[in-house]
């Protein structure tokens, strides 16, 4: 209802993902601007074709990979604090917009602010953190640091083969 007050009938929301509870499926069916698609084979088509991805998550832990995938495609993600947990907003430019949990007027405000604005450029720093080459590069750097530390510590250990033991 808040979004309808701001945008009227000028929008639709596509809900992708399996296992939406039946009581919510019925609520979605009752609103002509909401469409539950269930599991979709090619989520990228929907991400690329949308104005924004909304991520109104209020529970659950860990990084929300669909939000990171969406950001990586240069799309804007409107999220709650919980939905953005584990994502570094400092590397997302204007592509990640976060509203406080349960503050639906702020959430809707972010949607309306970014609706129809096109896709902002995602900073290169995002890919340094979240792309496989960036992840592997950081991992190799950490492993190299650990290996150097191991060699330094090993050099400090006494030689296990001493003259006494070699007789």
Secondary structure, DSSP 8 states (H G I E B T S, - for coil): -HHHHHHTTS--EEEE-S---HHHHHHHHT-TTEEEEES-S-HHHHHHH-S-EEE---S--S--HHHHHHHHTT--EEEETGGGTT--GGGSTTSEEEE-TT-HHHHHHHHHHHTTS------HHHHHHHSHHHHHHHHHHHHHHHHHHHHHHHHHS--SS-TTTT-
